[in-house]
Amino acid sequence: MNLEEYKGVYVFAQQVDNKVSGIAFELIGEGKRLAEKLNEKVTAVLVGSDVKALADELAAYGADRVIVVDDPELKEYRTEPYAHALASVINEFKPEILLVGATAIGRDLGPRVSARVHTGLTADCTSLEIGDFPINPIPGKEQKHNQLLMTRPAFGGNTIATIACPEFRPQMATVRPGVMQKLEKNEGAKAEIIEFNPGFTPDNKYVEIVKVVKNLTDTVDIMDAKILVSGGRGVGSAENFKLLDDLAEAIGGTVSCSRAVVDAGWKSKDLQVGQTGKTVRPTVYFAIGISGAIQHLAGMEESDIIIAINKDETAPIFDVADYGIVGDLNKIVPMLTEQIKAEMAAKAN
């Protein structure tokens, strides 16, 4: 493999039902940052059917170039045709770096594509940098420059590992939604558009989609919420979450929770914040009855303002909190809710 042939930072721009997923914009933003250090450009790879019109939106968020793979076989996500599409793009255009969102689609697609093009894949990355590898020089071993250093939690979140792929290309990573930041939208931006179709011949590996059932919910996605009122095991019971519901309603927020709450059956998985849940970046994050295990912190520590309420003054959550209240949440939360309601009423008058 001639590594010098591989250039540029590529991003798999996931779309579902001809709507670009938010993770695509986040990866373009991160890709732009990495590309600047390599003096390269960012290319978004858009795969689907009748999706060319989405290219301008990708350009508005920073893509310098968009490769469109458009074919009726790509209308809905299926492993075989999508893996063929992305692997063919890699073989044809030879990216140095390829970023994929760690979504349900990305977690299925990424490993299969990396196996087809014979390269490594680091999953669930929380940080990406360009640097030297080995990071610390080792006598007798060549230190390679401008490598993608991919950092992710390991051993259940108890340690952090930084991984590189110095011998093969592209350097591939999946990145969890909500971890990276998208750029400000530039409506007038344009990107070079390249249409590429490697050809699709259905075979016995192509699954047949019999029926698509949409999961309809009126619950706000916690990743989009500006204010989150999050509860942990310390809340005590599913019924006691009524205190958090009242606070969230008063302040215009959304209720979320820790893994312990989901495991106890008090709340659904889609409300879970943390390493095995969702990564969030709200303006305000209330951590109520949450001790602050490293797995939970990985999903919310980038919040602008963190307010912790816990009866244990030694709880790790206070190490990351901007404001902390030590005490019984059963007394503090109702008082806080009433005070907020009073303030809102005063402003209304």
C-alpha positions as CSV (number, residue, x, y, z in Angstrom):
1,M,0.0,0.0,0.0
2,N,1.4,3.4,-1.1
3,L,0.3,5.7,1.7
4,E,1.3,8.8,-0.3
5,E,-1.6,8.1,-2.7
6,Y,-4.2,8.7,0.1
7,K,-5.2,12.4,0.6
8,G,-7.9,14.4,2.2
9,V,-10.5,14.0,5.0
10,Y,-13.7,12.3,4.1
11,V,-17.0,12.1,6.0
12,F,-19.8,9.7,5.5
13,A,-22.8,12.1,5.3
14,Q,-25.6,9.9,6.7
15,Q,-29.1,10.7,5.4
16,V,-32.4,9.0,6.3
17,D,-35.6,9.6,4.2
18,N,-33.6,12.2,2.2
19,K,-32.9,14.3,5.3
20,V,-29.3,14.7,6.4
21,S,-28.6,13.5,9.9
22,G,-27.1,15.9,12.4
23,I,-24.1,13.8,12.9
24,A,-23.0,14.5,9.3
25,F,-22.7,18.2,10.1
26,E,-20.8,17.5,13.3
27,L,-18.3,15.3,11.4
28,I,-17.8,17.9,8.7
29,G,-17.0,20.5,11.4
30,E,-14.5,18.1,13.0
31,G,-13.2,17.1,9.6
32,K,-12.6,20.7,8.7
33,R,-10.4,21.2,11.8
34,L,-8.4,18.1,11.0
35,A,-8.0,19.0,7.4
36,E,-6.6,22.4,8.1
37,K,-3.8,20.8,10.1
38,L,-3.0,18.6,7.1
39,N,-3.5,21.4,4.5
40,E,-6.3,19.3,2.9
41,K,-9.9,19.6,2.1
42,V,-13.1,18.0,3.5
43,T,-15.2,15.7,1.3
44,A,-18.6,14.5,2.2
45,V,-19.8,11.2,0.8
46,L,-23.6,11.3,0.2
47,V,-25.1,7.9,-0.4
48,G,-28.8,7.3,-1.3
49,S,-31.5,7.6,-3.9
50,D,-32.4,11.1,-5.3
51,V,-30.2,12.8,-2.8
52,K,-28.1,15.1,-5.0
53,A,-30.2,18.1,-3.8
54,L,-28.8,17.6,-0.3
55,A,-25.3,18.5,-1.4
56,D,-25.8,22.3,-0.9
57,E,-26.8,21.7,2.7
58,L,-23.5,19.8,3.3
59,A,-21.6,22.7,1.6
60,A,-23.3,25.2,3.9
61,Y,-21.8,23.3,6.9
62,G,-18.3,23.3,5.5
63,A,-17.9,20.5,3.0
64,D,-15.5,21.5,0.2
65,R,-16.5,18.7,-2.0
66,V,-19.5,16.3,-2.1
67,I,-19.3,12.8,-3.8
68,V,-22.8,11.7,-4.6
69,V,-23.5,8.0,-4.9
70,D,-27.1,7.9,-6.2
71,D,-28.9,4.7,-7.1
72,P,-32.4,3.3,-6.5
73,E,-30.8,0.3,-4.7
74,L,-29.7,2.9,-2.0
75,K,-33.2,4.2,-1.2
76,E,-33.3,2.6,2.3
77,Y,-30.2,1.6,4.2
78,R,-29.2,-1.9,3.6
79,T,-25.7,-3.2,4.6
80,E,-24.6,-4.8,1.3
81,P,-25.3,-1.9,-1.2
82,Y,-24.2,0.8,1.2
83,A,-20.9,-1.0,2.1
84,H,-20.3,-1.5,-1.6
85,A,-20.9,2.2,-2.3
86,L,-18.6,3.5,0.4
87,A,-15.9,0.9,-0.2
88,S,-15.9,1.8,-3.9
89,V,-15.6,5.5,-3.1
90,I,-12.5,4.7,-1.0
91,N,-10.9,2.5,-3.7
92,E,-11.5,5.2,-6.3
93,F,-10.7,8.4,-4.5
94,K,-8.3,7.2,-1.8
95,P,-9.0,9.3,1.3
96,E,-6.4,9.6,4.0
97,I,-9.0,9.8,6.8
98,L,-12.7,8.6,6.8
99,L,-15.0,9.6,9.6
100,V,-18.4,7.8,10.2
101,G,-21.0,8.5,12.7
102,A,-21.4,5.9,15.5
103,T,-25.2,5.7,14.8
104,A,-27.1,2.5,14.3
105,I,-26.3,2.8,10.6
106,G,-22.6,3.8,11.1
107,R,-21.9,1.0,13.6
108,D,-23.2,-1.5,11.1
109,L,-21.5,0.1,8.0
110,G,-18.1,1.1,9.4
111,P,-16.6,-2.3,10.3
112,R,-17.8,-3.9,7.1
113,V,-16.2,-1.2,5.0
114,S,-13.0,-1.2,6.9
115,A,-12.7,-5.0,6.4
116,R,-13.4,-4.7,2.6
117,V,-10.6,-2.1,2.1
118,H,-8.2,-3.8,4.6
119,T,-7.7,-1.1,7.1
120,G,-8.3,-0.5,10.8
121,L,-11.3,1.1,12.5
122,T,-11.4,2.8,15.9
123,A,-15.0,2.8,17.3
124,D,-16.8,5.3,19.5
125,C,-14.1,8.0,19.5
126,T,-14.5,11.0,21.8
127,S,-11.5,12.9,20.5
128,L,-9.5,13.2,17.3
129,E,-6.1,14.9,16.8
130,I,-3.4,15.0,14.2
131,G,0.0,14.2,15.8
132,D,3.0,11.9,16.0
133,F,2.8,8.1,16.6
134,P,4.1,6.6,18.8
135,I,3.2,9.7,20.8
136,N,6.3,9.3,22.9
137,P,9.4,8.3,20.9
138,I,10.6,4.7,21.3
139,P,14.3,4.0,20.6
140,G,14.7,2.0,17.4
141,K,11.1,2.7,16.2
142,E,10.2,5.2,13.6
143,Q,8.0,8.0,14.8
144,K,5.5,8.9,12.1
145,H,4.1,12.4,11.7
146,N,0.6,13.7,10.8
147,Q,-1.1,10.6,12.0
148,L,-4.8,10.5,13.1
149,L,-4.8,9.9,16.8
150,M,-8.1,8.5,17.8
151,T,-9.1,8.6,21.5
152,R,-11.9,6.5,23.0
153,P,-12.9,5.1,26.4
154,A,-11.7,1.6,27.1
155,F,-12.3,-1.1,29.7
156,G,-15.8,0.1,30.5
157,G,-14.8,3.7,30.6
158,N,-12.2,3.2,33.3
159,T,-9.4,4.3,31.1
160,I,-8.8,6.3,27.9
161,A,-7.0,4.7,24.9
162,T,-5.4,6.6,22.0
163,I,-5.1,4.5,18.9
164,A,-3.5,5.1,15.5
165,C,-3.4,3.2,12.2
166,P,0.0,4.1,10.8
167,E,0.5,1.3,8.3
168,F,-2.9,1.3,6.4
169,R,-5.2,3.8,4.8
170,P,-7.7,5.3,5.2
171,Q,-7.5,5.9,8.9
172,M,-11.1,5.2,9.9
173,A,-13.0,6.2,13.0
174,T,-16.6,6.2,14.2
175,V,-17.6,9.2,16.3
176,R,-20.6,9.3,18.7
177,P,-23.3,11.9,17.9
178,G,-23.1,15.0,20.1
179,V,-19.3,14.8,20.7
180,M,-18.1,17.1,17.9
181,Q,-19.3,20.5,17.1
182,K,-20.7,21.6,13.7
183,L,-19.7,24.9,12.1
184,E,-22.0,27.9,11.7
185,K,-24.1,27.5,8.7
186,N,-23.1,29.5,5.6
187,E,-26.1,29.6,3.3
188,G,-24.1,30.9,0.3
189,A,-21.4,28.3,0.4
190,K,-21.0,26.0,-2.6
191,A,-19.1,22.7,-2.9
192,E,-17.7,20.8,-5.9
193,I,-20.1,18.0,-6.7
194,I,-18.9,14.7,-8.1
195,E,-21.4,12.0,-9.2
196,F,-20.0,8.5,-8.8
197,N,-21.9,5.2,-9.3
198,P,-19.9,1.9,-9.1
199,G,-22.9,-0.1,-10.3
200,F,-25.2,-2.2,-8.2
201,T,-26.1,-5.8,-9.0
202,P,-28.5,-7.3,-6.4
203,D,-27.4,-10.7,-5.2
204,N,-28.3,-13.1,-2.4
205,K,-26.5,-10.8,0.1
206,Y,-29.0,-8.1,-0.6
207,V,-31.8,-8.2,2.1
208,E,-35.3,-7.5,1.0
209,I,-37.1,-4.8,3.0
210,V,-40.7,-6.1,3.5
211,K,-42.0,-3.3,5.6
212,V,-40.7,-0.1,7.3
213,V,-42.3,0.8,10.6
214,K,-41.7,4.2,11.9
215,N,-41.2,4.7,15.7
216,L,-43.4,7.7,16.3
217,T,-42.9,9.6,19.5
218,D,-43.7,13.0,20.9
219,T,-40.7,13.0,23.1
220,V,-38.0,15.6,22.4
221,D,-34.7,14.2,21.5
222,I,-32.4,14.9,24.5
223,M,-29.5,15.7,22.1
224,D,-31.5,18.7,20.8
225,A,-32.6,20.0,24.2
226,K,-31.1,23.3,25.5
227,I,-32.0,22.5,29.1
228,L,-31.8,19.0,30.6
229,V,-33.1,17.9,34.0
230,S,-31.4,14.6,34.5
231,G,-32.1,12.1,37.3
232,G,-30.1,9.3,38.7
233,R,-30.5,6.4,41.1
234,G,-30.7,8.9,43.9
235,V,-34.1,10.0,42.7
236,G,-35.4,6.9,44.4
237,S,-38.2,5.7,42.2
238,A,-40.0,6.1,38.9
239,E,-42.8,7.9,40.7
240,N,-40.4,10.4,42.3
241,F,-39.4,11.6,38.8
242,K,-42.5,13.7,39.0
243,L,-40.3,16.2,40.9
244,L,-38.0,16.4,37.9
245,D,-40.9,16.6,35.4
246,D,-42.3,19.6,37.3
247,L,-38.9,21.3,37.3
248,A,-38.4,20.7,33.6
249,E,-41.9,22.0,32.8
250,A,-41.3,25.1,34.9
251,I,-37.9,25.9,33.3
252,G,-38.8,24.8,29.7
253,G,-36.4,21.8,29.8
254,T,-36.5,18.1,29.0
255,V,-36.1,15.2,31.4
256,S,-33.2,12.7,30.9
257,C,-31.5,10.1,33.1
258,S,-28.5,8.0,33.9
259,R,-28.0,4.4,33.0
260,A,-29.0,3.2,36.5
261,V,-32.4,4.7,36.0
262,V,-32.8,2.8,32.7
263,D,-31.6,-0.4,34.2
264,A,-34.1,-0.1,37.0
265,G,-36.9,0.3,34.4
266,W,-37.9,3.8,35.5
267,K,-37.2,5.6,32.2
268,S,-36.6,4.5,28.6
269,K,-33.3,4.0,26.9
270,D,-33.7,7.0,24.6
271,L,-33.5,9.3,27.6
272,Q,-30.2,7.9,28.8
273,V,-27.1,10.2,29.0
274,G,-23.6,8.6,29.1
275,Q,-21.1,6.4,27.5
276,T,-23.7,3.8,26.7
277,G,-26.4,6.4,26.1
278,K,-26.4,9.7,24.3
279,T,-23.8,12.5,24.4
280,V,-25.4,15.9,25.1
281,R,-24.3,19.5,25.1
282,P,-27.2,21.5,26.6
283,T,-26.8,25.1,27.8
284,V,-27.9,24.0,31.3
285,Y,-27.6,20.4,32.7
286,F,-29.2,19.6,36.1
287,A,-27.6,16.4,37.6
288,I,-30.1,15.4,40.3
289,G,-29.3,12.3,42.4
290,I,-26.5,11.4,40.0
291,S,-23.2,10.4,41.6
292,G,-21.1,11.2,38.5
293,A,-19.5,8.0,37.4
294,I,-17.0,8.4,34.6
295,Q,-19.4,6.7,32.2
296,H,-22.0,9.3,32.8
297,L,-19.6,12.2,32.7
298,A,-18.5,11.1,29.2
299,G,-21.9,12.0,28.0
300,M,-22.5,15.4,29.5
301,E,-19.3,17.1,30.7
302,E,-19.3,19.4,27.7
303,S,-22.5,21.1,28.9
304,D,-22.2,24.9,29.2
305,I,-23.5,25.0,32.8
306,I,-23.8,22.0,35.1
307,I,-25.9,22.2,38.3
308,A,-25.6,19.2,40.7
309,I,-27.9,18.3,43.5
310,N,-26.8,15.4,45.7
311,K,-26.9,14.5,49.4
312,D,-23.3,13.1,49.2
313,E,-20.9,16.0,49.3
314,T,-18.1,13.7,48.1
315,A,-19.9,12.7,44.9
316,P,-17.7,13.0,41.8
317,I,-20.4,15.0,40.0
318,F,-19.3,18.0,42.1
319,D,-15.9,17.9,40.5
320,V,-17.4,18.9,37.2
321,A,-20.3,21.0,38.4
322,D,-20.4,24.8,38.0
323,Y,-22.9,25.0,40.9
324,G,-23.5,22.4,43.5
325,I,-26.2,21.9,46.2
326,V,-25.6,19.4,48.9
327,G,-28.9,18.2,50.4
328,D,-32.1,16.2,50.0
329,L,-33.4,16.5,46.5
330,N,-36.9,15.8,47.8
331,K,-36.8,19.2,49.5
332,I,-34.5,21.1,47.2
333,V,-36.1,20.3,43.8
334,P,-39.7,21.4,44.8
335,M,-38.3,24.6,46.3
336,L,-36.3,25.3,43.2
337,T,-39.4,24.6,41.0
338,E,-41.6,27.0,43.0
339,Q,-38.9,29.7,42.9
340,I,-38.6,29.4,39.1
341,K,-42.4,29.5,38.7
342,A,-42.5,32.7,40.9
343,E,-39.7,34.3,38.8
344,M,-41.5,33.4,35.6
345,A,-44.8,34.8,36.9
346,A,-43.1,38.0,37.9
347,K,-41.6,38.5,34.5
348,A,-44.9,37.8,32.8
349,N,-46.5,40.6,34.9
